[in-house]
Amino acid sequence: MTDKGAKLEFTGERFTPECVREIWYEHWHRYAFALPLASGKRVLDAACGEGYGSNLLASSAAEVVGVDISAQAIKHARSTYADRKNLRFEQSDAASLGFPDAYFDVIVSFETLEHLQAHEELVAGFARALAPDGVLLISSPDKHAYSEVSGFRNEFHVRELYRDELLALLSPHFPQIRLYGQKLLFQSVLWALDGAGHGDASYTATGDSKSITPGLDYAPLYFVAACSRQVLPASLPATSWFGDREESVYTHYNGEVRKNMSAGARIAELEAEIDRLRDSTATKAPSQWLRWLRRR
């Protein structure tokens, strides 16, 4: 039996809250982005995994149901998040949902598409279980940036999509789609400390700083699509920011820089010592040969 508070082993297949740095930001940001949409609504978290995201959504939703195909994940979630009275977990295949038509106001499905072949069945099932004015939030890695450009192969990914393939999958069911790009970025941020001002201004520079253009001009690593049959909620933002006060990624980065600088300084010291030893050997060698010749 899974004890309350026990950790679910991280195998690389699904995120757990104990993960740190980049993957932590990516996963938590998606659920934080969904949180305002879930307020007072009936929500499905499809492929909920460990249950951390379902638990977050339940802090504002009227009801949250988390489903996952893994019996181990569901057992863990039921034990760990048992205190939430408006939250329940069910073992189920996300591509074969057993809920009534139009049952949910909001469906979120993050880190799901790429893990199965049955994309069409998955999206059709979401459309059936979603209310006519409901919203689907679904994520997908960009095959080009995630796999082809990086040269990285994720062993748990079964079927990745390009941007046009993702839109072609969603559009037959949802005429209203807003596609968001997601990627960790190194940014300098200015914000009004008195809360004044309005709107957002962002800029992207080339590496040589010869060109600075308005907007976030990056290749997304992931897509998050907001989909609906009707007009998308006006509350959906143009951009969404997420971070932690401890700045864990930046702190780790600075720590690595300091270690590399320290190692570089030590390497320079050792190289200087080697040069001194070489010079010393070269100076002593002639006198040693002269003493040997004189003895002859």
Backbone as CSV, one residue per row, in Angstrom:
resi,resn,N_x,N_y,N_z,CA_x,CA_y,CA_z,C_x,C_y,C_z
1,MET,0.846,-1.195,0.000,0.000,0.000,0.000,0.881,1.244,0.000
2,THR,0.447,2.276,-0.766,1.194,3.516,-0.814,0.887,4.352,0.413
3,ASP,1.919,4.714,1.175,1.719,5.534,2.358,1.533,6.995,1.954
4,LYS,0.665,7.684,2.695,0.456,9.096,2.425,1.770,9.838,2.621
5,GLY,2.143,10.644,1.620,3.392,11.389,1.680,4.554,10.678,1.027
6,ALA,4.396,9.377,0.713,5.472,8.648,0.053,5.632,9.158,-1.368
7,LYS,6.845,9.116,-1.876,7.137,9.619,-3.209,6.925,8.533,-4.248
8,LEU,6.402,8.921,-5.387,6.283,8.009,-6.514,7.608,8.013,-7.257
9,GLU,8.167,6.856,-7.503,9.486,6.760,-8.132,9.491,7.454,-9.495
10,PHE,10.520,8.265,-9.725,10.666,8.940,-11.015,11.424,8.019,-11.969
11,THR,10.759,7.634,-13.056,11.368,6.747,-14.044,11.717,7.470,-15.336
12,GLY,11.273,8.715,-15.464,11.432,9.455,-16.704,10.177,9.457,-17.553
13,GLU,9.227,8.559,-17.233,8.001,8.476,-18.030,7.004,9.553,-17.636
14,ARG,6.922,9.864,-16.340,5.986,10.897,-15.888,6.649,11.754,-14.825
15,PHE,6.240,13.010,-14.785,6.785,13.982,-13.845,6.329,13.678,-12.422
16,THR,7.207,13.929,-11.467,6.843,13.889,-10.052,7.276,15.208,-9.419
17,PRO,6.596,15.665,-8.359,6.904,16.978,-7.770,8.320,17.108,-7.240
18,GLU,9.002,15.978,-7.053,10.375,16.037,-6.549,11.378,16.426,-7.630
19,CYS,10.957,16.410,-8.891,11.844,16.826,-9.978,12.205,18.297,-9.800
20,VAL,13.359,18.679,-10.300,13.829,20.049,-10.088,14.200,20.724,-11.402
21,ARG,14.393,22.008,-11.290,14.866,22.896,-12.355,13.970,22.888,-13.589
22,GLU,14.513,22.714,-14.799,13.763,22.962,-16.025,12.432,22.208,-16.094
23,ILE,12.453,20.923,-15.838,11.237,20.121,-15.963,10.190,20.562,-14.940
24,TRP,10.624,21.020,-13.789,9.706,21.514,-12.764,8.970,22.741,-13.275
25,TYR,9.688,23.694,-13.835,9.079,24.908,-14.374,8.054,24.571,-15.457
26,GLU,8.441,23.723,-16.386,7.587,23.414,-17.534,6.258,22.813,-17.106
27,HIS,6.320,21.839,-16.215,5.102,21.126,-15.829,4.192,21.965,-14.937
28,TRP,4.742,22.627,-13.934,3.920,23.425,-13.042,3.311,24.630,-13.762
29,HIS,4.049,25.196,-14.708,3.532,26.372,-15.418,2.238,26.041,-16.151
30,ARG,2.155,24.874,-16.764,0.945,24.517,-17.514,-0.278,24.468,-16.600
31,TYR,-0.116,23.889,-15.439,-1.254,23.822,-14.514,-1.580,25.196,-13.924
32,ALA,-0.559,26.006,-13.668,-0.812,27.365,-13.196,-1.565,28.161,-14.262
33,PHE,-1.233,27.931,-15.523,-1.912,28.589,-16.638,-3.390,28.174,-16.690
34,ALA,-3.662,26.921,-16.357,-5.035,26.396,-16.406,-5.864,26.809,-15.197
35,LEU,-5.219,27.204,-14.122,-5.908,27.437,-12.850,-7.058,28.451,-12.948
36,PRO,-6.882,29.616,-13.573,-8.009,30.558,-13.654,-9.191,30.004,-14.436
37,LEU,-8.928,29.214,-15.473,-10.013,28.637,-16.273,-10.820,27.610,-15.472
38,ALA,-10.177,26.990,-14.488,-10.818,25.923,-13.707,-11.715,26.456,-12.598
39,SER,-11.628,27.735,-12.312,-12.347,28.293,-11.171,-13.853,28.028,-11.251
40,GLY,-14.363,27.305,-10.257,-15.787,27.014,-10.169,-16.297,26.022,-11.194
41,LYS,-15.418,25.354,-11.927,-15.821,24.480,-13.024,-15.623,23.000,-12.678
42,ARG,-16.233,22.163,-13.498,-16.025,20.715,-13.419,-14.895,20.379,-14.388
43,VAL,-13.807,19.808,-13.866,-12.564,19.692,-14.623,-12.112,18.236,-14.717
44,LEU,-11.630,17.861,-15.886,-10.973,16.571,-16.086,-9.497,16.808,-16.319
45,ASP,-8.647,16.102,-15.551,-7.203,16.093,-15.786,-6.869,14.737,-16.382
46,ALA,-6.743,14.691,-17.708,-6.532,13.430,-18.422,-5.055,13.095,-18.472
47,ALA,-4.702,11.890,-18.023,-3.316,11.459,-17.831,-2.695,12.299,-16.714
48,CYS,-3.312,12.214,-15.557,-2.947,13.068,-14.420,-1.648,12.657,-13.754
49,GLY,-1.175,11.439,-14.012,0.069,10.988,-13.404,-0.007,10.949,-11.895
50,GLU,0.954,11.558,-11.236,1.088,11.526,-9.778,-0.030,12.262,-9.067
51,GLY,-0.702,13.184,-9.768,-1.854,13.859,-9.200,-1.609,15.270,-8.713
52,TYR,-0.368,15.761,-8.795,-0.051,17.086,-8.273,-0.839,18.188,-8.983
53,GLY,-1.018,18.067,-10.303,-1.729,19.083,-11.060,-3.218,19.067,-10.773
54,SER,-3.795,17.888,-10.657,-5.204,17.758,-10.291,-5.458,18.418,-8.939
55,ASN,-4.540,18.199,-8.021,-4.667,18.785,-6.685,-4.627,20.305,-6.749
56,LEU,-3.748,20.857,-7.577,-3.688,22.305,-7.728,-4.992,22.845,-8.311
57,LEU,-5.498,22.217,-9.355,-6.737,22.676,-9.984,-7.916,22.601,-9.021
58,ALA,-7.899,21.606,-8.144,-8.983,21.433,-7.179,-9.019,22.550,-6.152
59,SER,-7.962,23.335,-6.061,-7.962,24.454,-5.119,-8.898,25.570,-5.574
60,SER,-9.316,25.566,-6.859,-10.252,26.595,-7.328,-11.461,26.013,-8.055
61,ALA,-11.378,24.762,-8.520,-12.476,24.159,-9.280,-13.586,23.668,-8.360
62,ALA,-14.768,23.503,-8.942,-15.871,22.904,-8.179,-15.638,21.416,-7.997
63,GLU,-15.124,20.775,-9.046,-14.860,19.333,-9.007,-13.745,19.019,-9.990
64,VAL,-12.835,18.140,-9.591,-11.758,17.687,-10.470,-11.714,16.174,-10.455
65,VAL,-11.633,15.583,-11.644,-11.434,14.150,-11.785,-10.099,13.952,-12.497
66,GLY,-9.204,13.226,-11.864,-7.933,12.877,-12.488,-7.964,11.438,-12.948
67,VAL,-7.609,11.197,-14.204,-7.565,9.821,-14.710,-6.173,9.521,-15.250
68,ASP,-5.761,8.296,-15.069,-4.476,7.846,-15.589,-4.548,6.343,-15.816
69,ILE,-3.806,5.881,-16.801,-3.823,4.459,-17.128,-3.020,3.635,-16.140
70,SER,-2.141,4.296,-15.379,-1.273,3.594,-14.431,-1.981,3.360,-13.101
71,ALA,-2.131,2.093,-12.726,-2.739,1.751,-11.441,-1.874,2.258,-10.293
72,GLN,-0.566,2.206,-10.466,0.345,2.676,-9.422,0.192,4.179,-9.191
73,ALA,0.095,4.945,-10.284,-0.048,6.393,-10.168,-1.370,6.749,-9.486
74,ILE,-2.443,6.082,-9.855,-3.753,6.366,-9.268,-3.772,5.998,-7.788
75,LYS,-3.198,4.885,-7.447,-3.129,4.469,-6.036,-2.372,5.511,-5.218
76,HIS,-1.280,5.977,-5.770,-0.484,7.012,-5.090,-1.285,8.306,-4.946
77,ALA,-1.933,8.732,-6.029,-2.692,9.987,-6.012,-3.825,9.941,-5.004
78,ARG,-4.544,8.837,-4.950,-5.661,8.700,-4.012,-5.187,8.807,-2.568
79,SER,-4.004,8.273,-2.285,-3.477,8.322,-0.936,-2.902,9.691,-0.598
80,THR,-2.178,10.261,-1.534,-1.464,11.511,-1.268,-2.397,12.711,-1.184
81,TYR,-3.435,12.730,-2.016,-4.310,13.904,-2.090,-5.728,13.591,-1.598
82,ALA,-5.810,12.717,-0.623,-7.112,12.272,-0.101,-7.865,13.377,0.631
83,ASP,-7.167,14.434,1.054,-7.806,15.491,1.834,-8.716,16.381,0.985
84,ARG,-8.554,16.372,-0.324,-9.381,17.202,-1.202,-10.729,16.522,-1.435
85,LYS,-11.775,17.107,-0.895,-13.098,16.491,-1.009,-13.702,16.650,-2.396
86,ASN,-13.246,17.635,-3.157,-13.767,17.856,-4.513,-12.861,17.253,-5.580
87,LEU,-12.010,16.303,-5.165,-11.045,15.692,-6.073,-11.126,14.179,-5.970
88,ARG,-11.218,13.519,-7.112,-11.163,12.063,-7.111,-10.315,11.577,-8.282
89,PHE,-9.804,10.367,-8.158,-8.934,9.792,-9.177,-9.498,8.456,-9.642
90,GLU,-9.436,8.233,-10.948,-9.930,6.993,-11.531,-8.897,6.437,-12.514
91,GLN,-8.725,5.118,-12.470,-7.852,4.482,-13.443,-8.603,4.332,-14.759
92,SER,-8.063,4.890,-15.813,-8.742,4.860,-17.102,-7.765,5.215,-18.201
93,ASP,-8.036,4.718,-19.393,-7.287,5.094,-20.583,-7.837,6.426,-21.074
94,ALA,-6.980,7.447,-21.170,-7.440,8.772,-21.583,-8.016,8.761,-22.994
95,ALA,-7.628,7.790,-23.802,-8.137,7.695,-25.165,-9.443,6.918,-25.247
96,SER,-9.960,6.472,-24.092,-11.216,5.720,-24.068,-11.974,6.059,-22.792
97,LEU,-12.457,7.286,-22.729,-13.099,7.787,-21.511,-14.519,7.249,-21.365
98,GLY,-14.919,6.975,-20.126,-16.248,6.442,-19.876,-17.219,7.453,-19.307
99,PHE,-16.929,8.748,-19.433,-17.794,9.776,-18.869,-18.929,10.136,-19.837
100,PRO,-20.033,10.652,-19.314,-21.148,11.052,-20.185,-20.756,12.193,-21.116
101,ASP,-21.518,12.377,-22.165,-21.302,13.480,-23.091,-21.440,14.815,-22.357
102,ALA,-20.611,15.766,-22.760,-20.686,17.148,-22.248,-20.601,17.223,-20.725
103,TYR,-19.852,16.330,-20.102,-19.804,16.243,-18.642,-18.889,17.305,-18.025
104,PHE,-17.830,17.686,-18.736,-16.814,18.580,-18.163,-16.859,19.967,-18.799
105,ASP,-16.548,20.973,-17.977,-16.427,22.349,-18.458,-15.024,22.627,-18.988
106,VAL,-14.058,21.984,-18.373,-12.652,22.170,-18.748,-11.971,20.806,-18.749
107,ILE,-11.188,20.551,-19.788,-10.346,19.350,-19.831,-8.908,19.806,-20.051
108,VAL,-8.014,19.323,-19.208,-6.595,19.567,-19.411,-5.924,18.225,-19.650
109,SER,-4.987,18.226,-20.579,-4.242,17.004,-20.870,-2.828,17.402,-21.275
110,PHE,-1.942,17.353,-20.299,-0.560,17.772,-20.508,0.356,16.546,-20.544
111,GLU,1.327,16.586,-21.439,2.278,15.474,-21.569,1.545,14.157,-21.827
112,THR,0.593,14.194,-22.763,-0.199,12.999,-23.059,-0.062,12.567,-24.508
113,LEU,-0.315,13.477,-25.434,-0.344,13.142,-26.864,0.859,12.326,-27.304
114,GLU,2.046,12.793,-26.929,3.273,12.181,-27.428,3.516,10.783,-26.877
115,HIS,2.725,10.384,-25.873,2.932,9.084,-25.235,2.035,7.980,-25.791
116,LEU,1.233,8.296,-26.803,0.365,7.261,-27.364,0.153,7.478,-28.858
117,GLN,-0.276,6.416,-29.529,-0.537,6.466,-30.962,-1.943,6.972,-31.270
118,ALA,-2.874,6.733,-30.388,-4.294,6.976,-30.663,-4.656,8.450,-30.498
119,HIS,-4.028,9.308,-31.279,-4.286,10.741,-31.166,-5.725,11.105,-31.526
120,GLU,-6.197,10.551,-32.629,-7.544,10.889,-33.092,-8.605,10.467,-32.077
121,GLU,-8.453,9.270,-31.528,-9.389,8.780,-30.521,-9.344,9.647,-29.255
122,LEU,-8.162,10.059,-28.872,-7.998,10.891,-27.677,-8.746,12.211,-27.826
123,VAL,-8.491,12.926,-28.928,-9.099,14.243,-29.123,-10.606,14.136,-29.337
124,ALA,-11.049,13.114,-30.069,-12.486,12.911,-30.273,-13.184,12.643,-28.948
125,GLY,-12.539,11.896,-28.068,-13.109,11.613,-26.751,-13.206,12.863,-25.891
126,PHE,-12.191,13.719,-25.990,-12.236,14.982,-25.259,-13.391,15.846,-25.762
127,ALA,-13.541,15.919,-27.085,-14.610,16.736,-27.667,-15.982,16.231,-27.223
128,ARG,-16.149,14.923,-27.134,-17.428,14.345,-26.720,-17.737,14.648,-25.259
129,ALA,-16.721,14.557,-24.404,-16.933,14.725,-22.958,-16.944,16.183,-22.524
130,LEU,-16.660,17.087,-23.450,-16.567,18.507,-23.113,-17.886,19.215,-23.412
131,ALA,-18.296,20.089,-22.513,-19.513,20.882,-22.713,-19.378,21.739,-23.975
132,PRO,-20.502,22.116,-24.608,-20.442,22.890,-25.855,-19.607,24.158,-25.762
133,ASP,-19.625,24.809,-24.606,-18.829,26.026,-24.435,-17.571,25.763,-23.610
134,GLY,-17.213,24.482,-23.469,-16.047,24.113,-22.662,-14.732,24.415,-23.351
135,VAL,-13.652,24.302,-22.576,-12.301,24.599,-23.070,-11.391,23.403,-22.833
136,LEU,-10.640,23.050,-23.856,-9.607,22.027,-23.756,-8.244,22.702,-23.784
137,LEU,-7.391,22.349,-22.824,-5.984,22.759,-22.841,-5.152,21.495,-23.020
138,ILE,-4.364,21.471,-24.082,-3.590,20.268,-24.394,-2.185,20.666,-24.835
139,SER,-1.189,19.939,-24.364,0.204,20.261,-24.699,0.785,19.218,-25.644
140,SER,1.820,19.648,-26.349,2.507,18.741,-27.269,3.901,19.298,-27.550
141,PRO,4.940,18.462,-27.479,6.262,18.959,-27.870,6.301,19.203,-29.375
142,ASP,7.055,20.208,-29.787,7.255,20.445,-31.213,8.317,19.465,-31.711
143,LYS,7.941,18.557,-32.575,8.857,17.514,-33.033,10.141,18.098,-33.617
144,HIS,10.006,19.206,-34.334,11.186,19.795,-34.968,12.189,20.289,-33.925
145,ALA,11.708,21.116,-32.973,12.612,21.692,-31.977,13.026,20.675,-30.923
146,TYR,12.062,19.852,-30.489,12.311,18.936,-29.378,13.238,17.786,-29.772
147,SER,13.042,17.250,-30.963,13.788,16.043,-31.356,14.794,16.281,-32.475
148,GLU,14.364,16.943,-33.551,15.231,17.065,-34.725,16.372,18.057,-34.502
149,VAL,16.072,19.236,-34.007,17.118,20.239,-33.791,18.058,19.814,-32.672
150,SER,17.481,19.295,-31.589,18.297,18.913,-30.427,19.045,17.599,-30.627
151,GLY,18.531,16.745,-31.526,19.121,15.419,-31.690,18.805,14.489,-30.536
152,PHE,17.801,14.849,-29.736,17.432,14.076,-28.551,16.259,13.153,-28.870
153,ARG,16.337,11.928,-28.389,15.227,11.000,-28.546,14.719,10.599,-27.172
154,ASN,13.451,10.920,-26.916,12.806,10.532,-25.655,12.211,9.139,-25.819
155,GLU,12.728,8.197,-25.057,12.312,6.798,-25.207,10.848,6.564,-24.867
156,PHE,10.234,7.492,-24.132,8.840,7.328,-23.738,7.869,7.990,-24.723
157,HIS,8.381,8.682,-25.694,7.520,9.327,-26.687,7.253,8.366,-27.844
158,VAL,5.987,8.169,-28.122,5.559,7.218,-29.152,5.295,7.914,-30.484
159,ARG,4.698,9.103,-30.404,4.308,9.804,-31.631,4.309,11.310,-31.382
160,GLU,5.332,11.979,-31.874,5.427,13.427,-31.742,4.866,14.104,-32.991
161,LEU,4.462,15.366,-32.847,3.821,16.084,-33.938,4.546,17.389,-34.254
162,TYR,4.486,17.765,-35.530,4.891,19.101,-35.935,3.724,20.054,-35.676
163,ARG,3.990,21.329,-35.766,2.956,22.330,-35.485,1.723,22.151,-36.373
164,ASP,1.932,21.990,-37.681,0.781,21.863,-38.585,0.011,20.571,-38.347
165,GLU,0.702,19.512,-37.904,0.021,18.260,-37.600,-0.856,18.402,-36.358
166,LEU,-0.373,19.140,-35.361,-1.159,19.363,-34.150,-2.429,20.144,-34.477
167,LEU,-2.305,21.192,-35.264,-3.475,21.983,-35.635,-4.453,21.164,-36.475
168,ALA,-3.929,20.334,-37.362,-4.792,19.487,-38.189,-5.536,18.460,-37.346
169,LEU,-4.936,18.020,-36.255,-5.576,17.071,-35.346,-6.718,17.732,-34.560
170,LEU,-6.516,18.962,-34.133,-7.469,19.633,-33.256,-8.606,20.332,-34.002
171,SER,-8.311,20.907,-35.151,-9.275,21.791,-35.823,-10.584,21.127,-36.252
172,PRO,-10.628,19.831,-36.621,-11.930,19.247,-36.965,-12.929,19.237,-35.808
173,HIS,-12.437,19.264,-34.593,-13.302,19.211,-33.412,-13.492,20.581,-32.763
174,PHE,-12.498,21.457,-32.938,-12.522,22.743,-32.250,-12.200,23.865,-33.233
175,PRO,-13.213,24.608,-33.662,-12.978,25.696,-34.609,-12.209,26.871,-34.018
176,GLN,-12.220,26.984,-32.685,-11.493,28.072,-32.023,-10.246,27.501,-31.338
177,ILE,-9.076,27.893,-31.841,-7.814,27.399,-31.283,-6.844,28.569,-31.126
178,ARG,-6.257,28.668,-29.963,-5.146,29.605,-29.762,-3.935,28.789,-29.344
179,LEU,-2.882,28.886,-30.133,-1.682,28.089,-29.884,-0.646,28.928,-29.149
180,TYR,-0.218,28.436,-27.999,0.831,29.086,-27.218,2.133,28.315,-27.386
181,GLY,3.236,29.021,-27.435,4.549,28.394,-27.401,5.069,28.396,-25.985
182,GLN,5.791,27.356,-25.610,6.371,27.282,-24.264,7.839,26.904,-24.364
183,LYS,8.649,27.622,-23.618,10.084,27.342,-23.592,10.698,28.111,-22.431
184,LEU,11.667,27.513,-21.742,12.398,28.247,-20.723,13.318,29.251,-21.408
185,LEU,13.282,30.489,-20.923,14.061,31.555,-21.537,14.889,32.275,-20.483
186,PHE,16.018,32.795,-20.905,16.800,33.675,-20.031,16.374,35.096,-20.356
187,GLN,15.766,35.780,-19.382,15.162,37.090,-19.624,15.598,38.110,-18.580
188,SER,15.611,39.356,-18.995,15.650,40.467,-18.047,14.232,41.016,-17.972
189,VAL,13.701,41.155,-16.767,12.303,41.568,-16.596,12.245,42.890,-15.845
190,LEU,11.420,43.799,-16.342,11.091,45.043,-15.644,9.621,44.991,-15.249
191,TRP,9.317,45.318,-13.996,7.915,45.362,-13.593,7.700,46.544,-12.655
192,ALA,6.531,47.157,-12.770,6.215,48.325,-11.955,5.973,47.904,-10.518
193,LEU,6.775,48.401,-9.608,6.667,48.005,-8.211,5.434,48.581,-7.541
194,ASP,4.845,49.612,-8.139,3.616,50.169,-7.574,2.372,49.594,-8.234
195,GLY,2.561,48.641,-9.175,1.432,48.003,-9.825,0.795,48.838,-10.917
196,ALA,1.341,49.998,-11.203,0.778,50.870,-12.231,1.187,50.392,-13.622
197,GLY,0.623,51.060,-14.629,0.931,50.688,-16.005,-0.078,49.685,-16.531
198,HIS,0.010,49.390,-17.819,-0.921,48.427,-18.422,-0.242,47.757,-19.613
199,GLY,-0.691,46.553,-19.927,-0.165,45.823,-21.073,1.227,45.256,-20.819
200,ASP,1.731,44.543,-21.803,3.057,43.938,-21.731,3.891,44.394,-22.920
201,ALA,5.163,44.538,-22.696,6.103,44.848,-23.776,7.250,43.863,-23.699
202,SER,7.531,43.191,-24.794,8.629,42.223,-24.814,9.476,42.462,-26.066
203,TYR,10.750,42.085,-25.962,11.685,42.317,-27.054,12.635,41.136,-27.169
204,THR,13.057,40.854,-28.388,14.020,39.783,-28.641,15.162,40.342,-29.466
205,ALA,16.384,40.132,-29.011,17.571,40.627,-29.710,18.312,39.477,-30.364
206,THR,19.001,39.770,-31.438,19.909,38.794,-32.029,21.156,38.714,-31.158
207,GLY,21.945,37.667,-31.348,23.122,37.458,-30.511,24.111,38.606,-30.558
208,ASP,24.216,39.279,-31.714,25.145,40.392,-31.839,24.517,41.727,-31.460
209,SER,23.252,41.669,-31.022,22.496,42.857,-30.594,22.326,43.897,-31.694
210,LYS,22.517,43.507,-32.946,22.328,44.453,-34.046,20.863,44.615,-34.402
211,SER,20.030,43.686,-33.944,18.609,43.746,-34.248,17.807,43.429,-32.991
212,ILE,16.904,44.335,-32.652,16.002,44.136,-31.519,14.582,44.321,-32.037
213,THR,13.786,43.252,-31.922,12.427,43.284,-32.465,11.399,43.104,-31.348
214,PRO,10.220,43.697,-31.488,9.169,43.512,-30.484,8.677,42.063,-30.484
215,GLY,8.252,41.600,-29.325,7.693,40.257,-29.212,8.711,39.224,-28.785
216,LEU,8.220,38.007,-28.533,9.065,36.881,-28.150,9.318,36.035,-29.394
217,ASP,10.450,36.251,-30.019,10.759,35.628,-31.303,11.661,34.408,-31.096
218,TYR,11.091,33.348,-30.537,11.822,32.119,-30.255,11.104,30.929,-30.881
219,ALA,11.832,29.861,-31.098,11.216,28.612,-31.548,10.700,27.870,-30.323
220,PRO,9.387,27.635,-30.201,8.859,26.943,-29.018,9.398,25.514,-28.926
221,LEU,9.603,25.066,-27.702,9.954,23.671,-27.477,8.680,22.837,-27.336
222,TYR,7.660,23.457,-26.745,6.360,22.811,-26.563,5.262,23.749,-27.072
223,PHE,4.130,23.163,-27.418,2.924,23.924,-27.702,1.891,23.622,-26.619
224,VAL,1.135,24.630,-26.244,-0.049,24.445,-25.408,-1.197,25.065,-26.178
225,ALA,-2.176,24.243,-26.551,-3.303,24.715,-27.350,-4.528,24.888,-26.477
226,ALA,-5.149,26.068,-26.561,-6.441,26.324,-25.929,-7.499,26.182,-27.011
227,CYS,-8.440,25.258,-26.807,-9.393,24.890,-27.861,-10.826,24.973,-27.343
228,SER,-11.724,25.406,-28.233,-13.146,25.457,-27.872,-13.997,25.441,-29.134
229,ARG,-15.261,25.060,-28.987,-16.208,25.152,-30.096,-16.769,26.565,-30.212
230,GLN,-16.693,27.310,-29.124,-17.197,28.672,-29.120,-16.035,29.643,-28.893
231,VAL,-16.333,30.906,-28.778,-15.281,31.915,-28.588,-14.484,31.598,-27.322
232,LEU,-13.185,31.653,-27.433,-12.327,31.367,-26.285,-12.522,32.414,-25.187
233,PRO,-12.340,32.034,-23.933,-12.528,32.979,-22.828,-11.644,34.218,-22.984
234,ALA,-12.227,35.370,-22.717,-11.480,36.628,-22.816,-10.363,36.697,-21.779
235,SER,-10.460,35.875,-20.745,-9.449,35.899,-19.681,-8.132,35.256,-20.098
236,LEU,-8.120,34.546,-21.222,-6.862,33.935,-21.667,-5.836,35.028,-21.971
237,PRO,-4.653,34.941,-21.395,-3.662,36.013,-21.582,-2.904,35.866,-22.903
238,ALA,-2.252,36.950,-23.293,-1.379,36.892,-24.469,-0.083,36.170,-24.120
239,THR,0.422,36.413,-22.927,1.619,35.733,-22.431,1.365,35.301,-20.995
240,SER,2.090,34.309,-20.552,1.968,33.812,-19.181,3.371,33.567,-18.638
241,TRP,3.648,34.128,-17.462,4.966,33.991,-16.835,4.854,33.100,-15.607
242,PHE,5.894,32.337,-15.337,5.890,31.461,-14.162,7.318,31.313,-13.662
243,GLY,7.489,31.387,-12.344,8.816,31.208,-11.760,8.702,30.862,-10.293
244,ASP,9.832,30.692,-9.638,9.859,30.449,-8.210,10.747,31.492,-7.550
245,ARG,10.372,31.910,-6.341,11.115,32.968,-5.646,12.569,32.570,-5.399
246,GLU,12.786,31.266,-5.225,14.161,30.794,-4.971,15.017,30.822,-6.235
247,GLU,14.394,31.010,-7.397,15.102,31.049,-8.680,16.047,29.845,-8.823
248,SER,15.473,28.652,-8.709,16.274,27.438,-8.629,17.146,27.210,-9.865
249,VAL,16.594,27.467,-11.056,17.392,27.264,-12.267,18.558,28.248,-12.308
250,TYR,18.269,29.513,-11.994,19.308,30.539,-12.032,20.353,30.271,-10.955
251,THR,19.904,29.831,-9.765,20.833,29.504,-8.686,21.740,28.352,-9.087
252,HIS,21.150,27.333,-9.716,21.950,26.202,-10.188,22.943,26.653,-11.251
253,TYR,22.483,27.501,-12.155,23.351,28.035,-13.210,24.539,28.792,-12.612
254,ASN,24.249,29.669,-11.638,25.327,30.426,-11.005,26.304,29.511,-10.275
255,GLY,25.769,28.468,-9.623,26.631,27.515,-8.943,27.555,26.797,-9.910
256,GLU,27.016,26.403,-11.059,27.837,25.729,-12.069,28.896,26.669,-12.625
257,VAL,28.526,27.935,-12.835,29.494,28.916,-13.324,30.635,29.089,-12.329
258,ARG,30.272,29.208,-11.036,31.310,29.372,-10.013,32.221,28.151,-9.950
259,LYS,31.634,26.950,-10.069,32.457,25.735,-10.058,33.387,25.699,-11.268
260,ASN,32.876,26.087,-12.428,33.699,26.087,-13.632,34.812,27.127,-13.547
261,MET,34.479,28.293,-12.978,35.505,29.333,-12.813,36.588,28.878,-11.844
262,SER,36.160,28.233,-10.755,37.120,27.726,-9.779,37.996,26.647,-10.393
263,ALA,37.363,25.744,-11.175,38.129,24.689,-11.837,39.088,25.289,-12.852
264,GLY,38.637,26.322,-13.573,39.504,26.972,-14.559,40.720,27.610,-13.913
265,ALA,40.485,28.251,-12.749,41.607,28.875,-12.037,42.598,27.823,-11.563
266,ARG,42.083,26.697,-11.072,42.963,25.628,-10.608,43.750,25.026,-11.762
267,ILE,43.087,24.851,-12.903,43.776,24.335,-14.098,44.888,25.284,-14.514
268,ALA,44.625,26.601,-14.462,45.651,27.585,-14.813,46.845,27.486,-13.863
269,GLU,46.570,27.276,-12.558,47.655,27.120,-11.581,48.502,25.885,-11.904
270,LEU,47.830,24.782,-12.224,48.559,23.547,-12.526,49.371,23.687,-13.808
271,GLU,48.807,24.356,-14.802,49.553,24.568,-16.050,50.783,25.438,-15.816
272,ALA,50.638,26.444,-14.957,51.779,27.302,-14.633,52.863,26.507,-13.905
273,GLU,52.436,25.616,-13.000,53.392,24.773,-12.276,54.126,23.827,-13.226
274,ILE,53.391,23.276,-14.193,54.018,22.408,-15.196,55.049,23.183,-15.996
275,ASP,54.715,24.419,-16.384,55.667,25.249,-17.134,56.916,25.530,-16.313
276,ARG,56.738,25.802,-14.996,57.898,26.048,-14.140,58.780,24.809,-14.036
277,LEU,58.157,23.640,-13.929,58.928,22.395,-13.854,59.679,22.132,-15.151
278,ARG,59.040,22.427,-16.270,59.719,22.256,-17.557,60.925,23.183,-17.672
279,ASP,60.713,24.443,-17.258,61.822,25.402,-17.302,62.957,24.964,-16.399
280,SER,62.612,24.482,-15.210,63.621,24.034,-14.256,64.391,22.841,-14.798
281,THR,63.713,21.905,-15.435,64.364,20.725,-16.007,65.297,21.127,-17.144
282,ALA,64.835,22.038,-17.966,65.652,22.479,-19.097,66.912,23.180,-18.620
283,THR,66.827,23.935,-17.502,67.986,24.662,-16.970,68.990,23.718,-16.342
284,LYS,68.504,22.726,-15.644,69.398,21.802,-14.930,70.063,20.798,-15.855
285,ALA,69.473,20.476,-16.944,69.991,19.406,-17.809,71.403,19.654,-18.296
286,PRO,71.805,20.842,-18.805,73.176,21.033,-19.301,74.224,20.829,-18.220
287,SER,73.987,21.346,-17.013,74.983,21.194,-15.947,75.152,19.729,-15.573
288,GLN,74.059,18.973,-15.606,74.166,17.546,-15.295,75.004,16.846,-16.358
289,TRP,74.834,17.179,-17.629,75.634,16.587,-18.698,77.104,16.998,-18.582
290,LEU,77.349,18.272,-18.205,78.745,18.722,-18.063,79.456,17.955,-16.962
291,ARG,78.779,17.763,-15.824,79.407,17.004,-14.739,79.729,15.578,-15.185
292,TRP,78.879,15.002,-16.002,79.105,13.635,-16.457,80.310,13.583,-17.396
293,LEU,80.419,14.623,-18.287,81.551,14.650,-19.222,82.872,14.836,-18.501
294,ARG,82.866,15.693,-17.460,84.097,15.932,-16.720,84.594,14.669,-16.015
295,ARG,83.631,13.870,-15.529,84.032,12.616,-14.877,84.639,11.645,-15.866
296,ARG,84.325,11.799,-17.140,84.879,10.901,-18.148,86.306,11.305,-18.443
